[in-house]
């Protein structure tokens, strides 16, 4: 998604120069990064609870019964 929106932002060069073009360009860049927000959040932060849960299950499996 980021590549698509950054490409669209670069294609705004063919539009007449002025504030509307700059607003559109920056809006497309921001939208691209906003679209990547959740995937980056999952990659950077959301997998840590899964690691903790895996450790807990591993400890339970190794516990003497």
PDB file of N, H, CA, C and O in Angstrom:
ATOM      1  N   UNK A   1       0.817  -1.188   0.000  1.00  0.00           N
ATOM      2  CA  UNK A   1       0.000   0.000   0.000  1.00  0.00           C
ATOM      3  C   UNK A   1       0.867   1.261   0.000  1.00  0.00           C
ATOM      4  O   UNK A   1       0.568   2.237  -0.688  1.00  0.00           O
ATOM      5  N   UNK A   2       1.926   1.219   0.771  1.00  0.00           N
ATOM      6  H   UNK A   2       2.169   0.426   1.330  1.00  0.00           H
ATOM      7  CA  UNK A   2       2.788   2.394   0.848  1.00  0.00           C
ATOM      8  C   UNK A   2       3.386   2.716  -0.511  1.00  0.00           C
ATOM      9  O   UNK A   2       3.438   3.880  -0.908  1.00  0.00           O
ATOM     10  N   UNK A   3       3.835   1.696  -1.225  1.00  0.00           N
ATOM     11  H   UNK A   3       3.792   0.750  -0.903  1.00  0.00           H
ATOM     12  CA  UNK A   3       4.423   1.909  -2.546  1.00  0.00           C
ATOM     13  C   UNK A   3       3.395   2.501  -3.504  1.00  0.00           C
ATOM     14  O   UNK A   3       3.718   3.389  -4.293  1.00  0.00           O
ATOM     15  N   UNK A   4       2.167   2.016  -3.439  1.00  0.00           N
ATOM     16  H   UNK A   4       1.905   1.295  -2.799  1.00  0.00           H
ATOM     17  CA  UNK A   4       1.106   2.515  -4.314  1.00  0.00           C
ATOM     18  C   UNK A   4       0.860   4.000  -4.047  1.00  0.00           C
ATOM     19  O   UNK A   4       0.800   4.795  -4.985  1.00  0.00           O
ATOM     20  N   UNK A   5       0.718   4.378  -2.780  1.00  0.00           N
ATOM     21  H   UNK A   5       0.767   3.733  -2.018  1.00  0.00           H
ATOM     22  CA  UNK A   5       0.426   5.771  -2.463  1.00  0.00           C
ATOM     23  C   UNK A   5       1.611   6.685  -2.732  1.00  0.00           C
ATOM     24  O   UNK A   5       1.423   7.828  -3.149  1.00  0.00           O
ATOM     25  N   UNK A   6       2.829   6.203  -2.503  1.00  0.00           N
ATOM     26  H   UNK A   6       2.982   5.275  -2.165  1.00  0.00           H
ATOM     27  CA  UNK A   6       3.995   7.022  -2.825  1.00  0.00           C
ATOM     28  C   UNK A   6       4.139   7.205  -4.335  1.00  0.00           C
ATOM     29  O   UNK A   6       4.543   8.273  -4.795  1.00  0.00           O
ATOM     30  N   UNK A   7       3.812   6.171  -5.102  1.00  0.00           N
ATOM     31  H   UNK A   7       3.484   5.304  -4.728  1.00  0.00           H
ATOM     32  CA  UNK A   7       3.832   6.290  -6.563  1.00  0.00           C
ATOM     33  C   UNK A   7       2.786   7.297  -7.028  1.00  0.00           C
ATOM     34  O   UNK A   7       3.067   8.134  -7.886  1.00  0.00           O
ATOM     35  N   UNK A   8       1.587   7.220  -6.470  1.00  0.00           N
ATOM     36  H   UNK A   8       1.358   6.540  -5.773  1.00  0.00           H
ATOM     37  CA  UNK A   8       0.549   8.192  -6.821  1.00  0.00           C
ATOM     38  C   UNK A   8       0.981   9.613  -6.449  1.00  0.00           C
ATOM     39  O   UNK A   8       0.706  10.561  -7.185  1.00  0.00           O
ATOM     40  N   UNK A   9       1.649   9.753  -5.322  1.00  0.00           N
ATOM     41  H   UNK A   9       1.872   8.983  -4.724  1.00  0.00           H
ATOM     42  CA  UNK A   9       2.133  11.069  -4.914  1.00  0.00           C
ATOM     43  C   UNK A   9       3.149  11.605  -5.919  1.00  0.00           C
ATOM     44  O   UNK A   9       3.135  12.794  -6.238  1.00  0.00           O
ATOM     45  N   UNK A  10       4.017  10.749  -6.413  1.00  0.00           N
ATOM     46  H   UNK A  10       4.029   9.784  -6.153  1.00  0.00           H
ATOM     47  CA  UNK A  10       5.001  11.179  -7.407  1.00  0.00           C
ATOM     48  C   UNK A  10       4.346  11.514  -8.749  1.00  0.00           C
ATOM     49  O   UNK A  10       4.857  12.347  -9.498  1.00  0.00           O
ATOM     50  N   UNK A  11       3.234  10.876  -9.050  1.00  0.00           N
ATOM     51  H   UNK A  11       2.819  10.199  -8.442  1.00  0.00           H
ATOM     52  CA  UNK A  11       2.536  11.155 -10.300  1.00  0.00           C
ATOM     53  C   UNK A  11       1.838  12.514 -10.283  1.00  0.00           C
ATOM     54  O   UNK A  11       1.407  12.995 -11.331  1.00  0.00           O
ATOM     55  N   UNK A  12       1.723  13.130  -9.127  1.00  0.00           N
ATOM     56  H   UNK A  12       2.073  12.739  -8.276  1.00  0.00           H
ATOM     57  CA  UNK A  12       1.103  14.454  -9.065  1.00  0.00           C
ATOM     58  C   UNK A  12       1.986  15.525  -9.694  1.00  0.00           C
ATOM     59  O   UNK A  12       1.546  16.662  -9.862  1.00  0.00           O
ATOM     60  N   UNK A  13       3.223  15.182 -10.044  1.00  0.00           N
ATOM     61  H   UNK A  13       3.581  14.258  -9.908  1.00  0.00           H
ATOM     62  CA  UNK A  13       4.123  16.133 -10.692  1.00  0.00           C
ATOM     63  C   UNK A  13       3.523  16.606 -12.019  1.00  0.00           C
ATOM     64  O   UNK A  13       3.777  17.733 -12.445  1.00  0.00           O
ATOM     65  N   UNK A  14       2.736  15.761 -12.668  1.00  0.00           N
ATOM     66  H   UNK A  14       2.530  14.846 -12.321  1.00  0.00           H
ATOM     67  CA  UNK A  14       2.147  16.120 -13.957  1.00  0.00           C
ATOM     68  C   UNK A  14       0.985  17.098 -13.821  1.00  0.00           C
ATOM     69  O   UNK A  14       0.515  17.634 -14.825  1.00  0.00           O
ATOM     70  N   UNK A  15       0.513  17.339 -12.599  1.00  0.00           N
ATOM     71  H   UNK A  15       0.894  16.903 -11.784  1.00  0.00           H
ATOM     72  CA  UNK A  15      -0.567  18.294 -12.377  1.00  0.00           C
ATOM     73  C   UNK A  15      -0.005  19.717 -12.355  1.00  0.00           C
ATOM     74  O   UNK A  15       1.185  19.916 -12.109  1.00  0.00           O
ATOM     75  N   UNK A  16      -0.862  20.700 -12.612  1.00  0.00           N
ATOM     76  H   UNK A  16      -1.829  20.538 -12.812  1.00  0.00           H
ATOM     77  CA  UNK A  16      -0.379  22.094 -12.541  1.00  0.00           C
ATOM     78  C   UNK A  16       0.115  22.420 -11.132  1.00  0.00           C
ATOM     79  O   UNK A  16      -0.480  22.001 -10.139  1.00  0.00           O
ATOM     80  N   UNK A  17       1.212  23.171 -11.064  1.00  0.00           N
ATOM     81  H   UNK A  17       1.695  23.511 -11.870  1.00  0.00           H
ATOM     82  CA  UNK A  17       1.782  23.484  -9.746  1.00  0.00           C
ATOM     83  C   UNK A  17       0.874  24.442  -8.989  1.00  0.00           C
ATOM     84  O   UNK A  17       0.138  25.241  -9.567  1.00  0.00           O
ATOM     85  N   UNK A  18       0.961  24.326  -7.684  1.00  0.00           N
ATOM     86  H   UNK A  18       1.560  23.677  -7.214  1.00  0.00           H
ATOM     87  CA  UNK A  18       0.158  25.180  -6.829  1.00  0.00           C
ATOM     88  C   UNK A  18      -0.205  24.458  -5.549  1.00  0.00           C
ATOM     89  O   UNK A  18       0.126  23.285  -5.376  1.00  0.00           O
ATOM     90  N   UNK A  19      -0.871  25.142  -4.667  1.00  0.00           N
ATOM     91  H   UNK A  19      -1.139  26.095  -4.807  1.00  0.00           H
ATOM     92  CA  UNK A  19      -1.245  24.544  -3.373  1.00  0.00           C
ATOM     93  C   UNK A  19      -2.094  23.273  -3.492  1.00  0.00           C
ATOM     94  O   UNK A  19      -1.857  22.333  -2.733  1.00  0.00           O
ATOM     95  N   UNK A  20      -3.072  23.196  -4.407  1.00  0.00           N
ATOM     96  H   UNK A  20      -3.264  23.959  -5.024  1.00  0.00           H
ATOM     97  CA  UNK A  20      -3.851  21.947  -4.477  1.00  0.00           C
ATOM     98  C   UNK A  20      -2.993  20.716  -4.793  1.00  0.00           C
ATOM     99  O   UNK A  20      -3.229  19.631  -4.260  1.00  0.00           O
ATOM    100  N   UNK A  21      -2.000  20.896  -5.661  1.00  0.00           N
ATOM    101  H   UNK A  21      -1.807  21.777  -6.094  1.00  0.00           H
ATOM    102  CA  UNK A  21      -1.118  19.772  -6.001  1.00  0.00           C
ATOM    103  C   UNK A  21      -0.304  19.346  -4.784  1.00  0.00           C
ATOM    104  O   UNK A  21      -0.154  18.154  -4.518  1.00  0.00           O
ATOM    105  N   UNK A  22       0.219  20.322  -4.046  1.00  0.00           N
ATOM    106  H   UNK A  22       0.097  21.290  -4.262  1.00  0.00           H
ATOM    107  CA  UNK A  22       1.015  19.999  -2.860  1.00  0.00           C
ATOM    108  C   UNK A  22       0.157  19.346  -1.784  1.00  0.00           C
ATOM    109  O   UNK A  22       0.605  18.417  -1.111  1.00  0.00           O
ATOM    110  N   UNK A  23      -1.069  19.824  -1.618  1.00  0.00           N
ATOM    111  H   UNK A  23      -1.433  20.578  -2.164  1.00  0.00           H
ATOM    112  CA  UNK A  23      -1.981  19.223  -0.643  1.00  0.00           C
ATOM    113  C   UNK A  23      -2.291  17.783  -1.029  1.00  0.00           C
ATOM    114  O   UNK A  23      -2.280  16.897  -0.175  1.00  0.00           O
ATOM    115  N   UNK A  24      -2.566  17.541  -2.310  1.00  0.00           N
ATOM    116  H   UNK A  24      -2.575  18.260  -3.004  1.00  0.00           H
ATOM    117  CA  UNK A  24      -2.843  16.184  -2.783  1.00  0.00           C
ATOM    118  C   UNK A  24      -1.640  15.279  -2.592  1.00  0.00           C
ATOM    119  O   UNK A  24      -1.772  14.141  -2.141  1.00  0.00           O
ATOM    120  N   UNK A  25      -0.458  15.796  -2.940  1.00  0.00           N
ATOM    121  H   UNK A  25      -0.352  16.721  -3.306  1.00  0.00           H
ATOM    122  CA  UNK A  25       0.765  14.991  -2.806  1.00  0.00           C
ATOM    123  C   UNK A  25       1.002  14.596  -1.348  1.00  0.00           C
ATOM    124  O   UNK A  25       1.216  13.422  -1.046  1.00  0.00           O
ATOM    125  N   UNK A  26       0.964  15.567  -0.457  1.00  0.00           N
ATOM    126  H   UNK A  26       0.790  16.521  -0.702  1.00  0.00           H
ATOM    127  CA  UNK A  26       1.195  15.282   0.960  1.00  0.00           C
ATOM    128  C   UNK A  26       0.098  14.394   1.535  1.00  0.00           C
ATOM    129  O   UNK A  26       0.370  13.537   2.376  1.00  0.00           O
ATOM    130  N   UNK A  27      -1.128  14.591   1.089  1.00  0.00           N
ATOM    131  H   UNK A  27      -1.349  15.287   0.406  1.00  0.00           H
ATOM    132  CA  UNK A  27      -2.230  13.742   1.540  1.00  0.00           C
ATOM    133  C   UNK A  27      -2.022  12.295   1.147  1.00  0.00           C
ATOM    134  O   UNK A  27      -2.311  11.386   1.925  1.00  0.00           O
ATOM    135  N   UNK A  28      -1.519  12.076  -0.070  1.00  0.00           N
ATOM    136  H   UNK A  28      -1.285  12.815  -0.702  1.00  0.00           H
ATOM    137  CA  UNK A  28      -1.253  10.706  -0.517  1.00  0.00           C
ATOM    138  C   UNK A  28      -0.118  10.066   0.284  1.00  0.00           C
ATOM    139  O   UNK A  28      -0.184   8.883   0.620  1.00  0.00           O
ATOM    140  N   UNK A  29       0.911  10.840   0.587  1.00  0.00           N
ATOM    141  H   UNK A  29       0.964  11.800   0.314  1.00  0.00           H
ATOM    142  CA  UNK A  29       2.027  10.311   1.391  1.00  0.00           C
ATOM    143  C   UNK A  29       1.533   9.937   2.793  1.00  0.00           C
ATOM    144  O   UNK A  29       1.844   8.859   3.301  1.00  0.00           O
ATOM    145  N   UNK A  30       0.771  10.825   3.405  1.00  0.00           N
ATOM    146  H   UNK A  30       0.518  11.701   2.992  1.00  0.00           H
ATOM    147  CA  UNK A  30       0.251  10.564   4.752  1.00  0.00           C
ATOM    148  C   UNK A  30      -0.685   9.362   4.741  1.00  0.00           C
ATOM    149  O   UNK A  30      -0.638   8.531   5.648  1.00  0.00           O
ATOM    150  N   UNK A  31      -1.536   9.264   3.719  1.00  0.00           N
ATOM    151  H   UNK A  31      -1.574   9.939   2.982  1.00  0.00           H
ATOM    152  CA  UNK A  31      -2.456   8.124   3.616  1.00  0.00           C
ATOM    153  C   UNK A  31      -1.684   6.815   3.472  1.00  0.00           C
ATOM    154  O   UNK A  31      -2.069   5.804   4.059  1.00  0.00           O
ATOM    155  N   UNK A  32      -0.612   6.821   2.707  1.00  0.00           N
ATOM    156  H   UNK A  32      -0.299   7.643   2.230  1.00  0.00           H
ATOM    157  CA  UNK A  32       0.215   5.619   2.556  1.00  0.00           C
ATOM    158  C   UNK A  32       0.807   5.160   3.872  1.00  0.00           C
ATOM    159  O   UNK A  32       0.787   3.971   4.188  1.00  0.00           O
ATOM    160  N   UNK A  33       1.333   6.102   4.642  1.00  0.00           N
ATOM    161  H   UNK A  33       1.349   7.069   4.386  1.00  0.00           H
ATOM    162  CA  UNK A  33       1.904   5.734   5.937  1.00  0.00           C
ATOM    163  C   UNK A  33       0.825   5.324   6.926  1.00  0.00           C
ATOM    164  O   UNK A  33       1.033   4.419   7.734  1.00  0.00           O
ATOM    165  N   UNK A  34      -0.332   5.987   6.866  1.00  0.00           N
ATOM    166  H   UNK A  34      -0.501   6.722   6.209  1.00  0.00           H
ATOM    167  CA  UNK A  34      -1.430   5.611   7.761  1.00  0.00           C
ATOM    168  C   UNK A  34      -1.930   4.204   7.447  1.00  0.00           C
ATOM    169  O   UNK A  34      -2.324   3.468   8.351  1.00  0.00           O
ATOM    170  N   UNK A  35      -1.915   3.828   6.170  1.00  0.00           N
ATOM    171  H   UNK A  35      -1.595   4.426   5.435  1.00  0.00           H
ATOM    172  CA  UNK A  35      -2.337   2.481   5.780  1.00  0.00           C
ATOM    173  C   UNK A  35      -1.366   1.432   6.314  1.00  0.00           C
ATOM    174  O   UNK A  35      -1.747   0.280   6.522  1.00  0.00           O
ATOM    175  N   UNK A  36      -0.119   1.827   6.536  1.00  0.00           N
ATOM    176  H   UNK A  36       0.190   2.763   6.367  1.00  0.00           H
ATOM    177  CA  UNK A  36       0.886   0.891   7.039  1.00  0.00           C
ATOM    178  C   UNK A  36       0.915   0.846   8.564  1.00  0.00           C
ATOM    179  O   UNK A  36       1.650   0.041   9.137  1.00  0.00           O
ATOM    180  N   UNK A  37       0.138   1.686   9.227  1.00  0.00           N
ATOM    181  H   UNK A  37      -0.459   2.340   8.762  1.00  0.00           H
ATOM    182  CA  UNK A  37       0.190   1.793  10.691  1.00  0.00           C
ATOM    183  C   UNK A  37      -0.037   0.455  11.374  1.00  0.00           C
ATOM    184  O   UNK A  37       0.792   0.018  12.172  1.00  0.00           O
ATOM    185  N   UNK A  38      -1.160  -0.204  11.067  1.00  0.00           N
ATOM    186  H   UNK A  38      -1.834   0.151  10.419  1.00  0.00           H
ATOM    187  CA  UNK A  38      -1.497  -1.469  11.740  1.00  0.00           C
ATOM    188  C   UNK A  38      -0.495  -2.584  11.414  1.00  0.00           C
ATOM    189  O   UNK A  38      -0.057  -3.275  12.334  1.00  0.00           O
ATOM    190  N   UNK A  39      -0.114  -2.788  10.147  1.00  0.00           N
ATOM    191  H   UNK A  39      -0.470  -2.226   9.400  1.00  0.00           H
ATOM    192  CA  UNK A  39       0.891  -3.832   9.895  1.00  0.00           C
ATOM    193  C   UNK A  39       2.208  -3.594  10.634  1.00  0.00           C
ATOM    194  O   UNK A  39       2.825  -4.540  11.123  1.00  0.00           O
ATOM    195  N   UNK A  40       2.640  -2.334  10.718  1.00  0.00           N
ATOM    196  H   UNK A  40       2.138  -1.565  10.321  1.00  0.00           H
ATOM    197  CA  UNK A  40       3.872  -2.047  11.461  1.00  0.00           C
ATOM    198  C   UNK A  40       3.691  -2.268  12.952  1.00  0.00           C
ATOM    199  O   UNK A  40       4.606  -2.737  13.629  1.00  0.00           O
ATOM    200  N   UNK A  41       2.519  -1.933  13.465  1.00  0.00           N
ATOM    201  H   UNK A  41       1.775  -1.552  12.915  1.00  0.00           H
ATOM    202  CA  UNK A  41       2.233  -2.157  14.881  1.00  0.00           C
ATOM    203  C   UNK A  41       2.281  -3.645  15.215  1.00  0.00           C
ATOM    204  O   UNK A  41       2.830  -4.040  16.243  1.00  0.00           O
ATOM    205  N   UNK A  42       1.706  -4.462  14.346  1.00  0.00           N
ATOM    206  H   UNK A  42       1.260  -4.141  13.511  1.00  0.00           H
ATOM    207  CA  UNK A  42       1.733  -5.914  14.555  1.00  0.00           C
ATOM    208  C   UNK A  42       3.162  -6.419  14.514  1.00  0.00           C
ATOM    209  O   UNK A  42       3.571  -7.217  15.358  1.00  0.00           O
ATOM    210  N   UNK A  43       3.921  -5.956  13.532  1.00  0.00           N
ATOM    211  H   UNK A  43       3.589  -5.308  12.846  1.00  0.00           H
ATOM    212  CA  UNK A  43       5.303  -6.409  13.369  1.00  0.00           C
ATOM    213  C   UNK A  43       6.183  -6.003  14.548  1.00  0.00           C
ATOM    214  O   UNK A  43       7.027  -6.782  14.991  1.00  0.00           O
ATOM    215  N   UNK A  44       5.991  -4.794  15.054  1.00  0.00           N
ATOM    216  H   UNK A  44       5.305  -4.161  14.694  1.00  0.00           H
ATOM    217  CA  UNK A  44       6.882  -4.295  16.091  1.00  0.00           C
ATOM    218  C   UNK A  44       6.453  -4.622  17.512  1.00  0.00           C
ATOM    219  O   UNK A  44       7.299  -4.825  18.383  1.00  0.00           O
ATOM    220  N   UNK A  45       5.132  -4.676  17.761  1.00  0.00           N
ATOM    221  H   UNK A  45       4.444  -4.511  17.054  1.00  0.00           H
ATOM    222  CA  UNK A  45       4.685  -4.758  19.146  1.00  0.00           C
ATOM    223  C   UNK A  45       3.780  -5.940  19.470  1.00  0.00           C
ATOM    224  O   UNK A  45       3.916  -6.533  20.541  1.00  0.00           O
ATOM    225  N   UNK A  46       2.876  -6.293  18.591  1.00  0.00           N
ATOM    226  H   UNK A  46       2.765  -5.812  17.721  1.00  0.00           H
ATOM    227  CA  UNK A  46       1.832  -7.259  18.937  1.00  0.00           C
ATOM    228  C   UNK A  46       2.318  -8.694  19.044  1.00  0.00           C
ATOM    229  O   UNK A  46       1.573  -9.543  19.535  1.00  0.00           O
ATOM    230  N   UNK A  47       3.510  -8.999  18.614  1.00  0.00           N
ATOM    231  H   UNK A  47       4.115  -8.309  18.215  1.00  0.00           H
ATOM    232  CA  UNK A  47       3.961 -10.379  18.700  1.00  0.00           C
ATOM    233  C   UNK A  47       4.576 -10.697  20.065  1.00  0.00           C
ATOM    234  O   UNK A  47       4.767 -11.871  20.380  1.00  0.00           O
ATOM    235  N   UNK A  48       4.889  -9.695  20.877  1.00  0.00           N
ATOM    236  H   UNK A  48       4.733  -8.741  20.621  1.00  0.00           H
ATOM    237  CA  UNK A  48       5.470  -9.959  22.190  1.00  0.00           C
ATOM    238  C   UNK A  48       4.550 -10.750  23.110  1.00  0.00           C
ATOM    239  O   UNK A  48       5.031 -11.663  23.782  1.00  0.00           O
ATOM    240  N   UNK A  49       3.244 -10.452  23.178  1.00  0.00           N
ATOM    241  H   UNK A  49       2.854  -9.711  22.632  1.00  0.00           H
ATOM    242  CA  UNK A  49       2.371 -11.284  24.018  1.00  0.00           C
ATOM    243  C   UNK A  49       2.325 -12.744  23.549  1.00  0.00           C
ATOM    244  O   UNK A  49       2.153 -13.653  24.361  1.00  0.00           O
ATOM    245  N   UNK A  50       2.474 -12.961  22.261  1.00  0.00           N
ATOM    246  H   UNK A  50       2.613 -12.223  21.601  1.00  0.00           H
ATOM    247  CA  UNK A  50       2.493 -14.335  21.756  1.00  0.00           C
ATOM    248  C   UNK A  50       3.727 -15.075  22.245  1.00  0.00           C
ATOM    249  O   UNK A  50       3.656 -16.267  22.543  1.00  0.00           O
ATOM    250  N   UNK A  51       4.852 -14.386  22.329  1.00  0.00           N
ATOM    251  H   UNK A  51       4.910 -13.418  22.087  1.00  0.00           H
ATOM    252  CA  UNK A  51       6.084 -14.999  22.837  1.00  0.00           C
ATOM    253  C   UNK A  51       5.897 -15.371  24.307  1.00  0.00           C
ATOM    254  O   UNK A  51       6.295 -16.456  24.732  1.00  0.00           O
ATOM    255  N   UNK A  52       5.292 -14.474  25.078  1.00  0.00           N
ATOM    256  H   UNK A  52       4.968 -13.593  24.733  1.00  0.00           H
ATOM    257  CA  UNK A  52       5.053 -14.765  26.494  1.00  0.00           C
ATOM    258  C   UNK A  52       4.109 -15.947  26.671  1.00  0.00           C
ATOM    259  O   UNK A  52       4.334 -16.804  27.526  1.00  0.00           O
ATOM    260  N   UNK A  53       3.059 -15.991  25.870  1.00  0.00           N
ATOM    261  H   UNK A  53       2.876 -15.295  25.176  1.00  0.00           H
ATOM    262  CA  UNK A  53       2.115 -17.112  25.957  1.00  0.00           C
ATOM    263  C   UNK A  53       2.796 -18.425  25.587  1.00  0.00           C
ATOM    264  O   UNK A  53       2.543 -19.457  26.208  1.00  0.00           O
ATOM    265  N   UNK A  54       3.646 -18.385  24.594  1.00  0.00           N
ATOM    266  H   UNK A  54       3.852 -17.547  24.090  1.00  0.00           H
ATOM    267  CA  UNK A  54       4.371 -19.600  24.185  1.00  0.00           C
ATOM    268  C   UNK A  54       5.286 -20.088  25.306  1.00  0.00           C
ATOM    269  O   UNK A  54       5.404 -21.292  25.535  1.00  0.00           O
ATOM    270  N   UNK A  55       5.932 -19.157  26.002  1.00  0.00           N
ATOM    271  H   UNK A  55       5.836 -18.179  25.816  1.00  0.00           H
ATOM    272  CA  UNK A  55       6.797 -19.520  27.124  1.00  0.00           C
ATOM    273  C   UNK A  55       5.984 -20.150  28.260  1.00  0.00           C
ATOM    274  O   UNK A  55       6.413 -21.131  28.867  1.00  0.00           O
ATOM    275  N   UNK A  56       4.826 -19.586  28.538  1.00  0.00           N
ATOM    276  H   UNK A  56       4.478 -18.788  28.045  1.00  0.00           H
ATOM    277  CA  UNK A  56       3.974 -20.121  29.598  1.00  0.00           C
ATOM    278  C   UNK A  56       3.510 -21.532  29.267  1.00  0.00           C
ATOM    279  O   UNK A  56       3.534 -22.410  30.129  1.00  0.00           O
ATOM    280  N   UNK A  57       3.090 -21.758  28.033  1.00  0.00           N
ATOM    281  H   UNK A  57       3.071 -21.044  27.332  1.00  0.00           H
ATOM    282  CA  UNK A  57       2.644 -23.087  27.625  1.00  0.00           C
ATOM    283  C   UNK A  57       3.804 -24.065  27.707  1.00  0.00           C
ATOM    284  O   UNK A  57       3.629 -25.207  28.135  1.00  0.00           O
ATOM    285  N   UNK A  58       4.979 -23.626  27.302  1.00  0.00           N
ATOM    286  H   UNK A  58       5.121 -22.699  26.955  1.00  0.00           H
ATOM    287  CA  UNK A  58       6.157 -24.493  27.369  1.00  0.00           C
ATOM    288  C   UNK A  58       6.455 -24.881  28.821  1.00  0.00           C
ATOM    289  O   UNK A  58       6.771 -26.038  29.097  1.00  0.00           O
ATOM    290  N   UNK A  59       6.358 -23.926  29.748  1.00  0.00           N
ATOM    291  H   UNK A  59       6.101 -22.986  29.524  1.00  0.00           H
ATOM    292  CA  UNK A  59       6.588 -24.227  31.159  1.00  0.00           C
ATOM    293  C   UNK A  59       5.540 -25.185  31.707  1.00  0.00           C
ATOM    294  O   UNK A  59       5.863 -26.068  32.502  1.00  0.00           O
ATOM    295  N   UNK A  60       4.291 -25.020  31.292  1.00  0.00           N
ATOM    296  H   UNK A  60       4.029 -24.302  30.646  1.00  0.00           H
ATOM    297  CA  UNK A  60       3.215 -25.925  31.747  1.00  0.00           C
ATOM    298  C   UNK A  60       3.441 -27.342  31.231  1.00  0.00           C
ATOM    299  O   UNK A  60       3.200 -28.315  31.946  1.00  0.00           O
ATOM    300  N   UNK A  61       3.905 -27.456  29.988  1.00  0.00           N
ATOM    301  H   UNK A  61       4.101 -26.666  29.407  1.00  0.00           H
ATOM    302  CA  UNK A  61       4.153 -28.783  29.423  1.00  0.00           C
ATOM    303  C   UNK A  61       5.311 -29.501  30.117  1.00  0.00           C
ATOM    304  O   UNK A  61       5.319 -30.728  30.213  1.00  0.00           O
ATOM    305  N   UNK A  62       6.283 -28.731  30.597  1.00  0.00           N
ATOM    306  H   UNK A  62       6.276 -27.734  30.519  1.00  0.00           H
ATOM    307  CA  UNK A  62       7.442 -29.328  31.252  1.00  0.00           C
ATOM    308  C   UNK A  62       7.238 -29.551  32.745  1.00  0.00           C
ATOM    309  O   UNK A  62       8.075 -30.185  33.387  1.00  0.00           O
ATOM    310  N   UNK A  63       6.162 -29.054  33.305  1.00  0.00           N
ATOM    311  H   UNK A  63       5.482 -28.539  32.784  1.00  0.00           H
ATOM    312  CA  UNK A  63       5.894 -29.189  34.739  1.00  0.00           C
ATOM    313  C   UNK A  63       5.591 -30.642  35.096  1.00  0.00           C
ATOM    314  O   UNK A  63       4.895 -31.336  34.354  1.00  0.00           O
ATOM    315  N   UNK A  64       6.111 -31.098  36.228  1.00  0.00           N
ATOM    316  H   UNK A  64       6.676 -30.535  36.831  1.00  0.00           H
ATOM    317  CA  UNK A  64       5.812 -32.457  36.658  1.00  0.00           C
ATOM    318  C   UNK A  64       4.348 -32.572  37.108  1.00  0.00           C
ATOM    319  O   UNK A  64       3.806 -31.680  37.761  1.00  0.00           O
ATOM    320  N   UNK A  65       3.744 -33.675  36.746  1.00  0.00           N
ATOM    321  H   UNK A  65       4.184 -34.400  36.217  1.00  0.00           H
ATOM    322  CA  UNK A  65       2.323 -33.895  37.106  1.00  0.00           C
ATOM    323  C   UNK A  65       2.218 -35.035  38.087  1.00  0.00           C
ATOM    324  O   UNK A  65       1.117 -35.381  38.515  1.00  0.00           O
TER     325      UNK A  65
END
